[in-house]
Amino acid sequence: MSTGKPKDGEFKMIPAPGTSNALMKPPPPPAATSNAIVEYTAPVFKEEEEDIEVKLRRIIDNVPVRVSNTSGSSAGSGSGDFHQYRQMRRKEQDRLARMEVDYQRRKEEAEFILRRDERLKAAEERTAKKRAKRQKKKQRKKEKKMKLNDGQEQQQKEDSSDDDGDSAKEEEAAP
C-alpha cells in the first residue's frame, strides 16, 4: 500500500481530470481467460408473454448446476470424507423423497378430479332424467286440464243450448 510517495516499481492510481474516485473501476476480465466450468450466457427475453412452465423449463436449461463437495481422485481416503458422503446421501434421499411425495400428491389430486367429474356427470344425468320426468308429468297434467276445460266448455254450450230449447218447449207446453 502506498502512503503518499510511491516506492520504486509501484504505481499510484490517480483519477483522470474530470472524473471522481468512485467512478474508477477496474477493466472487466477478458472472457477467453475465464476458468469457469460453464460459461454464462445472458438470457434472451421475448416480448410476448410465455407460459410459466415454459419459463421454468428455460430457467432450468440455462442455469448451471453447481456440485458442491466434489471428491478428488483419492476419494474416501480421509477420515472426514465419510461424513461428507453421508450428508450428500441424506440430501439426495430427502430430495428423492420430496419428489415422490409431490408425485403422489399430484397423482391423488388428478384421480380426485377425475372421480369428482364422473360423480358430477352422473348427478347431472340423474337430475336431467328426473327433470324430464317432472316436465312430462306437468305437461300431461296440463293437457288433461285443457281436455277437461274443453269438455266442460262443450258441455256448457250443450247445456246452454239445451236450456234454451227446454225453456222453449216448456213455454209451448204450458198454453
Rosetta blueprint (number, residue, H / E / L):
1 M L
2 S L
3 T L
4 G L
5 K L
6 P L
7 K L
8 D L
9 G L
10 E L
11 F L
12 K L
13 M L
14 I L
15 P L
16 A L
17 P L
18 G L
19 T L
20 S L
21 N H
22 A H
23 L H
24 M L
25 K L
26 P L
27 P L
28 P L
29 P L
30 P L
31 A H
32 A H
33 T H
34 S L
35 N L
36 A L
37 I L
38 V L
39 E L
40 Y L
41 T L
42 A L
43 P L
44 V L
45 F L
46 K L
47 E L
48 E L
49 E L
50 E L
51 D L
52 I H
53 E H
54 V H
55 K H
56 L H
57 R H
58 R H
59 I H
60 I H
61 D H
62 N H
63 V L
64 P L
65 V L
66 R L
67 V L
68 S L
69 N L
70 T L
71 S L
72 G L
73 S L
74 S L
75 A L
76 G L
77 S L
78 G L
79 S L
80 G L
81 D H
82 F H
83 H H
84 Q H
85 Y H
86 R H
87 Q H
88 M H
89 R H
90 R H
91 K H
92 E H
93 Q H
94 D H
95 R H
96 L H
97 A H
98 R H
99 M H
100 E H
101 V H
102 D H
103 Y H
104 Q H
105 R H
106 R H
107 K H
108 E H
109 E H
110 A H
111 E H
112 F H
113 I H
114 L H
115 R H
116 R H
117 D H
118 E H
119 R H
120 L H
121 K H
122 A H
123 A H
124 E H
125 E H
126 R H
127 T H
128 A H
129 K H
130 K H
131 R H
132 A H
133 K H
134 R H
135 Q H
136 K H
137 K H
138 K H
139 Q H
140 R H
141 K H
142 K H
143 E H
144 K H
145 K H
146 M H
147 K H
148 L H
149 N H
150 D H
151 G H
152 Q H
153 E H
154 Q H
155 Q H
156 Q H
157 K H
158 E H
159 D H
160 S H
161 S H
162 D H
163 D H
164 D H
165 G H
166 D H
167 S H
168 A H
169 K H
170 E H
171 E H
172 E H
173 A H
174 A L
175 P L
